Amino acid sequence: MTTTWTIAIDWDRDGTFSGDDIVTDRAIWINWFLGFRKPYMDIADNSVLGLVLDNRDRRFSPEYDDVSNPLAGKVQPLRPVRIQSNDGTTTRTHWTGWVESVHPAVNKFGERVVKLLCTGAMQFLTATETQIELQENQRTDQIIDTLIKEVIFPPALSSAWVVGDANFSLLGESTYLADLTAYSEFEEGQMTLNMAGDNWVRQGGYTDQTKDTFDVYRGIKDITAAERGKFFFDREGKAVFWNRHHVLDTDTIEATFNDTMTGMEYTFASLDQTKNDIIVTCHPRSVDETTTTLWELEGSVIRVAPGETREVYVKYKDENDTRVGGKDVTLEGIEYIQGATTATVEAKANGANMVFKNNSTTTEAIIEKCVVKGRKILNQGQMEARSKDQVSITNYGRRVMNINLPSIDNLEEAQYIADFEKDRRKDPFGLAQTITMQSHANRGGNQHNSQLALTVGSLVNVQETQTAHSDTYFIIGEAHELANGGRHWKTTWYLEPQIDTLPWKLGENTDRGKIGNGTYLAL
C-alpha cells in the first residue's frame, strides 16, 4: 500500500492541524530525532527536527505581513509541529514538538527556502527551576509526576487557560484546565525514597549564574538514575517513565534483521562500554530535632502595594551560609515599618514561598523583619558503595565509573546499583550502536514497515555476517530523514543491548522461573 505523509504546523495553535497548517507539499528536506543516543542513559536527549520548506511566495518569512500572505503574523516560535504517516490502515504520529526558530534564506534571486528548527519538550525541563515540596516516602514515579507539574508546556496553549490572552482565557468555552495525564505515561516505580528534593542544590558554577539552582531536568535525572529506569518523550510528545524492571521484563522480539540493514555502526570493547570498578555515591541525611532559623530578612525591606499580594521565594541556609533542606517550616517574627499584611508560607524542600497580602486599599505595607524557621535536614556526609571485578581489572585494566545519586541515602541500595552496573559492564562485548534502513517514503519496499512501526522501546534481533555479531537490542533512539522532496526515507535506530540475566518470574515454567538457572532475583 502507499504511505502518505502529513507535515503540519499549527500556526493558530487551535489543535486542528488543517488548511494552511499542512506544509507537506512544500517540504524539501525533513530530519528528526527522539530518544537516547547512547546505551544505559537514564534521561533522553531533547527531541529535535529540522525542516526545509519552499518559501518562494515568502509566506514563511515572519516579517512579511502583506495582506496576501495567509500566514502573516503567525510564523512565530512555539507553534506545535507534527509529523504523521498513513499506510492505508494505520495513522502514526512520528514526531511532536514546537517551532524553536525560523531561518528564511535571503536574496530574492537566491534559494528562497526557509529552515525551521524545532525542538521537543525536554528544553522546558531545563528552563524551569524546581521548587518542589519535600518528598518523603514517595515512589520514584510519584516524584517525577510532581516535578513534571512544575513545568508549563506549550501544549497547554491550545487547550488550557492562559491568563491575559483573550484567545485562551474563556474558561469552559474555548479552553479548559490542562490535564497533564494526557501528556504522560509513567510506570509504577520499584523504589520508594525516604527523602528527595532537599539536597537538590548546586554549590558551584559560573560567576554569571545563580549557583544554587537545580532545574526540573536534573531533578528527574536524579530520580530516574536512582530507580535505574529511563525517562524520555515519545513520538506523540508524551513524557514516559520506565521503572527498573521494564528492560528486564520485556522479551518479545518485534523484528529480526539478518544482514538486511543498509548500515550498521559496530564496536567491540570501547572505553565507554567496559567498566569494572563501579563507585556509587549516596547521601545519608538526618532531620535536626530542634527548630532553627532557615532564613531571616536582614538589611532590606519587603514592600507590598495597597490591595496587592506579593510572593517572595527564599532559600534555606545554615549558619555557614550553605544551602540545606528544611521540614516543619513556619514564618514568624514579622515586624512592619508601616501597614500590615496577611502572611502565609508555602514550605518547599529547600526553600519557602512567602505570600504577603495587603488588605489596605490606601496604605503601603513595609516589612522590615521576618524569620523562616524549621528543622534542618542535615547532610551526614557522602558514603561510597564500590563493586569491582578483579578478573576484568586484571585482563583489561581498571576502568572506573562514578555514579553520584543525591536521592539515595542508603548504602545498601547504592551497593545494589554498583553490583548491577558492574555485572552488565565488566566484560568486553560486541555492540551494534546503530542500524540504518532505507526505503521509498511513499511506495515502501525493503524494511519500510519496520521503519513505520518500530520506535523507542521496540525489541529487535540484529545479525550481521561480516562481524559474526548476533544479539537482541532495545531501540532507544530513532533518527529519520525524508529527502528528495519527501520521497527517500532513511531511518537510523540507536540501540541498547538486552540484559542477558533476566529477572526471576514467579510461576513461569521456563528457565526464567528457575532461580540460579541463568536468572536471578531482581533488585
C-alpha positions in Angstrom: 0.0 0.0 0.0 1.0 3.6 -0.5 2.2 5.5 2.5 1.2 9.2 2.7 2.9 11.7 4.9 1.4 14.8 6.6 3.8 17.5 7.8 1.8 20.1 9.7 2.5 23.2 11.8 -0.4 24.5 13.9 0.1 28.2 13.2 -3.1 29.2 15.0 -2.4 26.9 18.0 -6.0 25.7 17.8 -5.2 22.0 17.7 -6.6 21.4 14.2 -3.5 20.9 12.0 -5.5 21.7 8.9 -5.7 24.1 5.9 -2.5 26.3 5.7 -1.1 24.2 8.6 -0.3 21.4 6.1 3.1 22.1 4.6 3.8 18.6 3.2 3.8 19.7 -0.5 6.3 22.5 0.4 8.7 20.2 2.2 12.1 19.7 0.6 14.0 18.1 3.4 12.9 16.8 6.8 15.2 15.3 9.6 14.2 14.4 13.1 15.4 12.6 16.2 13.9 11.4 19.5 15.1 9.2 22.4 18.6 8.3 23.6 21.9 8.3 21.6 23.9 6.0 23.9 23.2 2.8 25.9 22.3 2.9 29.6 21.4 6.6 29.6 18.7 7.4 32.2 17.3 10.6 30.7 16.9 11.2 27.0 18.4 13.9 24.8 16.0 16.6 23.6 13.9 15.7 20.5 14.9 17.8 17.5 13.6 18.4 14.0 14.9 20.3 11.0 12.5 21.2 8.2 13.3 22.9 4.9 10.3 24.4 3.1 9.8 26.1 -0.3 9.4 29.8 0.5 9.2 31.4 -3.0 5.9 33.1 -2.1 7.5 34.4 1.2 4.7 33.0 3.3 7.2 31.6 5.9 9.1 34.9 6.2 7.9 36.1 9.7 8.1 39.8 8.8 6.3 39.5 5.5 2.9 40.9 6.7 1.3 41.6 3.3 -2.4 41.0 3.2 -1.9 38.4 0.5 0.2 36.3 3.0 -2.1 33.7 4.6 0.4 33.3 7.5 1.0 37.0 8.2 1.8 37.4 11.8 1.6 33.6 12.5 5.1 32.4 11.8 6.3 32.5 15.4 8.2 30.3 17.8 6.4 27.6 19.9 3.9 26.7 17.2 3.1 23.0 17.5 4.7 20.7 14.8 3.6 17.2 14.0 4.7 14.5 11.5 2.3 11.7 10.7 2.1 8.8 8.2 -0.8 6.7 7.0 -0.1 3.3 5.3 -3.7 2.7 4.3 -4.6 1.1 7.6 -2.9 2.9 10.4 -2.2 6.6 11.1 1.0 7.0 13.1 2.5 10.1 14.7 6.3 10.1 14.3 7.3 13.4 15.9 5.7 16.1 18.0 7.2 19.4 19.2 7.4 23.1 18.6 9.0 25.6 16.3 12.1 27.0 18.0 13.5 29.4 15.4 12.8 30.4 11.8 15.6 30.9 9.2 14.4 32.2 5.8 17.1 32.2 3.1 17.9 35.8 1.9 18.2 37.2 -1.6 15.0 37.3 -3.8 17.0 35.7 -6.6 18.6 33.0 -4.3 17.4 29.7 -2.8 14.1 31.1 -1.5 13.7 28.4 1.1 13.1 28.6 4.9 14.6 26.3 7.5 12.6 25.7 10.7 14.4 24.4 13.7 12.0 22.6 16.1 12.5 21.0 19.5 10.7 18.8 21.9 9.7 19.2 25.5 13.0 18.5 27.3 14.0 22.1 26.8 11.2 23.3 29.1 12.5 21.0 31.9 16.0 22.6 31.8 14.4 26.1 31.8 12.4 25.5 35.0 14.0 25.8 38.4 12.4 23.2 40.7 10.7 24.4 43.9 9.3 21.0 44.8 8.0 20.3 48.2 9.9 17.8 50.3 9.2 14.3 49.1 9.0 11.8 51.9 8.4 8.1 51.4 7.3 8.6 47.8 7.8 6.2 44.8 10.1 7.4 42.0 7.2 7.8 39.6 5.2 9.9 42.1 8.2 12.3 42.5 8.6 12.6 38.7 4.9 13.3 38.3 5.2 16.1 40.9 8.3 17.5 39.1 6.5 17.5 35.7 3.7 19.5 37.1 6.1 22.4 37.8 6.6 22.9 34.1 4.3 24.8 31.8 4.3 23.0 28.5 3.2 24.8 25.3 0.5 22.1 24.5 -1.5 24.0 27.2 -1.6 27.0 24.8 -4.2 25.2 22.7 -6.2 23.5 25.4 -5.8 25.3 28.7 -6.4 28.7 30.3 -3.7 31.3 29.7 -4.0 34.4 31.9 -4.1 37.6 29.9 -4.6 36.0 26.4 -8.1 36.8 25.2 -7.9 33.9 22.8 -7.1 31.4 25.5 -8.9 32.6 28.6 -12.6 31.8 28.1 -12.6 29.0 30.7 -15.2 26.4 29.9 -15.9 27.8 26.4 -12.9 27.8 24.1 -10.4 26.3 26.6 -10.2 24.0 29.6 -7.9 23.4 32.5 -5.0 21.3 31.4 -4.9 17.6 32.3 -1.2 16.6 32.4 -2.1 12.9 32.5 -2.8 13.2 28.8 0.9 14.0 28.3 2.5 11.4 30.5 2.8 7.6 30.8 4.6 6.6 34.0 5.2 3.0 35.2 5.0 2.5 38.9 8.4 2.9 40.4 10.1 -0.1 42.1 11.9 2.2 44.5 10.5 4.3 47.4 12.8 7.1 48.5 13.0 8.2 52.1 13.5 11.8 51.1 14.1 13.7 47.8 14.4 17.3 46.8 16.1 18.6 50.0 19.6 18.3 48.7 18.9 19.4 45.1 21.3 22.3 45.2 24.3 23.2 43.1 27.0 25.0 45.2 29.3 25.8 42.2 29.0 27.3 38.8 30.0 30.2 36.6 30.1 33.7 38.1 27.2 34.9 35.9 24.9 32.0 37.0 22.9 31.5 40.2 25.0 29.0 42.0 22.3 27.1 43.9 19.7 26.4 41.3 18.5 22.9 40.4 16.2 22.6 37.4 13.5 20.0 36.8 15.6 18.2 34.2 18.3 17.5 36.8 15.6 16.5 39.4 14.1 13.9 37.0 17.6 12.7 36.1 18.4 12.1 39.7 15.2 10.2 40.4 15.4 8.2 37.2 19.1 7.3 38.0 18.2 6.2 41.5 15.5 3.9 40.0 17.9 2.8 37.2 15.0 3.5 34.9 14.5 5.7 31.8 12.7 8.9 31.1 12.0 10.3 27.6 9.4 11.9 25.4 7.9 9.6 22.8 6.7 10.2 19.2 3.4 11.8 20.4 5.2 14.1 22.8 4.2 12.1 25.9 6.5 12.0 28.9 7.4 8.4 29.5 9.0 6.8 32.6 10.2 3.2 32.7 10.9 1.6 36.0 14.0 -0.5 36.6 12.2 -3.7 35.6 11.0 -2.5 32.2 14.0 -3.6 30.2 14.4 -6.7 32.3 10.9 -7.9 31.8 10.4 -7.2 28.1 11.3 -10.2 25.9 9.0 -10.1 22.8 11.1 -9.6 19.7 9.2 -7.4 17.2 11.6 -7.7 14.2 14.8 -9.6 13.1 17.4 -8.0 10.8 19.7 -10.6 9.3 22.1 -8.7 7.0 19.1 -6.6 5.9 20.5 -3.3 7.3 21.8 -0.8 4.8 24.2 0.4 7.5 25.4 -0.6 11.0 27.8 1.1 13.5 29.6 -1.6 15.4 32.3 -1.5 18.1 33.9 -4.0 20.4 35.1 -3.2 23.9 35.1 0.6 23.8 36.4 2.5 26.9 32.9 3.9 27.5 31.4 0.5 27.2 33.6 -1.6 29.6 33.6 -0.7 33.3 34.9 -3.0 36.0 35.2 -0.6 39.1 31.9 1.0 39.9 31.6 3.7 42.6 28.2 4.8 43.7 28.0 7.8 46.0 24.9 8.1 48.2 24.0 10.9 50.6 22.7 10.0 54.1 20.7 12.7 55.8 19.1 13.3 59.1 16.5 15.8 60.4 17.5 18.1 63.2 15.4 17.6 66.3 15.3 21.3 67.1 13.8 24.2 65.3 16.2 26.8 64.0 16.4 29.8 61.6 16.5 28.8 58.0 16.2 32.4 56.6 15.9 35.9 58.0 15.2 39.3 56.5 18.1 41.5 57.2 19.3 44.8 55.8 16.4 45.1 53.5 12.6 45.6 53.4 9.7 43.9 51.6 7.1 46.4 50.1 3.6 45.4 49.3 1.4 47.9 47.5 -2.1 48.7 48.7 -4.6 45.9 47.7 -1.8 43.8 46.2 -0.3 40.4 47.0 3.4 39.8 46.8 5.3 36.5 46.8 8.9 36.2 47.9 10.8 33.0 47.5 13.7 32.4 49.9 16.3 29.6 50.1 17.2 27.8 53.3 20.8 28.1 54.6 22.6 27.1 57.7 25.0 29.1 59.9 27.8 28.5 57.4 25.7 30.0 54.5 25.4 26.6 52.9 22.1 25.5 51.3 20.1 23.0 53.3 16.8 21.3 53.2 14.0 22.0 55.7 11.0 20.5 57.4 8.1 21.7 59.6 8.6 25.3 58.3 6.9 28.4 59.8 7.0 32.1 59.2 7.5 34.1 62.4 8.6 37.5 63.9 7.0 39.8 61.2 7.6 43.5 62.0 6.4 46.4 59.9 7.7 49.9 59.4 4.1 50.7 58.3 0.9 49.0 57.4 0.2 45.3 57.8 -0.4 42.1 55.7 -1.8 38.7 56.0 1.2 36.4 55.7 1.5 32.7 54.9 4.3 30.4 53.9 4.4 27.6 51.4 7.2 25.2 52.5 9.3 23.6 49.8 12.1 21.1 50.1 15.0 23.6 50.3 13.2 26.9 50.2 10.0 28.7 51.0 7.5 30.8 49.2 6.3 33.7 51.5 3.0 35.2 50.5 2.1 38.7 51.8 -1.4 40.1 51.1 -2.0 43.8 51.8 -5.7 44.2 52.6 -5.5 48.0 52.9 -6.6 50.0 49.8 -4.6 53.1 50.8 -1.5 52.2 52.8 1.6 50.5 51.5 2.9 47.7 53.8 6.6 47.7 54.5 8.1 44.7 56.2 11.4 45.1 58.0 11.7 41.8 59.8 10.6 38.3 59.4 12.1 34.9 60.0 11.6 31.5 58.4 12.1 28.7 60.9 12.1 24.9 60.7 14.1 21.7 61.3 17.2 21.5 59.1 17.7 18.4 57.0 21.4 17.7 57.7 23.8 16.1 55.2 25.6 13.3 57.1 28.4 13.2 54.6 28.8 11.1 51.5 29.2 7.4 51.5 30.5 5.3 48.7 29.5 1.8 47.6 32.0 0.0 45.4 31.8 -3.0 43.2 34.9 -4.4 41.5 35.5 -7.3 39.2 39.2 -8.3 39.7 39.3 -10.7 36.8 38.2 -7.9 34.4 40.6 -5.5 36.0 43.5 -7.9 35.5 42.6 -8.6 31.9 41.6 -5.2 30.7 42.9 -2.7 33.2 41.0 -0.7 35.8 38.0 1.1 34.2 36.2 3.3 36.8 32.7 4.5 36.6 31.4 7.1 39.2 27.7 7.5 39.8 26.5 10.2 42.2 22.9 9.8 43.4 21.8 12.6 45.7 18.4 11.0 46.4 19.9 7.7 47.6 20.6 7.8 51.3 21.0 4.1 51.9 24.4 2.3 51.4 22.7 -1.0 50.7 20.7 0.5 47.8 23.9 2.1 46.5 25.6 -1.3 46.7 22.8 -2.9 44.7 23.2 -0.3 42.0 27.0 -0.7 41.9 26.7 -4.5 41.6 24.1 -4.2 38.9 26.2 -1.9 36.8 29.4 -4.0 37.3 27.6 -7.1 36.1 26.4 -5.6 32.9 29.6 -3.7 32.0 32.5 -5.7 33.3 33.1 -7.9 30.2 34.0 -6.6 26.7 31.4 -7.4 24.1 30.4 -6.5 20.6 27.9 -3.7 20.3 25.8 -2.6 17.4 25.5 1.0 18.3 23.1 1.9 15.4 21.5 0.2 12.4 20.2 2.0 9.4 17.3 1.2 7.0 16.2 2.9 3.7 13.1 2.7 1.6 10.9 4.8 -0.7 8.9 7.1 1.6 5.6 6.5 -0.4 5.9 3.2 -2.3 7.6 1.4 0.6 9.8 -1.7 0.0 12.8 -3.0 1.9 12.2 -2.5 5.7 9.6 0.2 5.2 7.0 -1.4 7.5 9.6 -1.7 10.3 10.6 1.9 9.8 6.9 2.9 10.3 6.2 0.8 13.3 9.4 0.3 15.4 10.1 3.0 17.9 11.8 3.6 21.3 11.1 0.5 23.4 10.9 -2.0 20.5 12.9 -5.1 20.9 14.8 -6.3 17.8 17.3 -9.0 16.9 20.3 -8.0 14.9 22.5 -10.5 12.9 25.5 -9.4 10.8 27.7 -11.9 8.9 31.0 -9.9 8.5 31.4 -9.3 12.2 29.7 -12.6 13.2 27.6 -10.5 15.5 24.2 -11.6 16.7 22.3 -10.1 19.7 19.0 -8.7 20.8 18.6 -5.0 21.4 16.1 -2.3 22.5 15.6 0.6 20.2 16.4 3.6 22.5 16.5 6.3 19.9 15.4 7.0 16.3 16.6 9.4 13.6 14.8 9.9 10.3 15.4 11.7 7.1 12.9 12.4 4.4 14.9 13.7 1.4 14.4 14.3 -2.4 11.2 16.1 -1.9 10.0 13.6 0.8 10.5 10.5 -1.4 13.6 8.9 0.1 13.3 7.7 3.7 16.4 6.9 5.8 16.0 5.6 9.4 18.7 5.1 12.0 17.9 3.3 15.2 20.1 3.8 18.3 20.4 0.5 20.3 21.0 -0.8 23.8 21.7 -4.5 24.3 19.1 -6.5 26.2 20.4 -7.7 29.5 21.4 -11.3 29.4 20.5 -12.1 33.0 16.7 -11.8 33.2 14.7 -11.5 36.4 13.0 -14.4 38.1 9.3 -14.6 37.3 7.2 -16.4 39.9 5.1 -19.2 38.4 6.7 -19.2 34.9 7.6 -22.7 33.9 10.7 -21.8 31.9 14.4 -21.0 32.7 13.1 -17.6 33.8 11.2 -19.4 36.6 14.2 -21.2 37.9 16.4 -19.3 40.3 20.1 -19.6 39.5 19.5 -21.1 36.1 20.6 -18.1 34.1 18.2 -15.9 36.0 18.3 -14.3 39.5 16.2 -12.3 41.9 15.6 -8.8 40.5 16.5 -5.8 42.6 
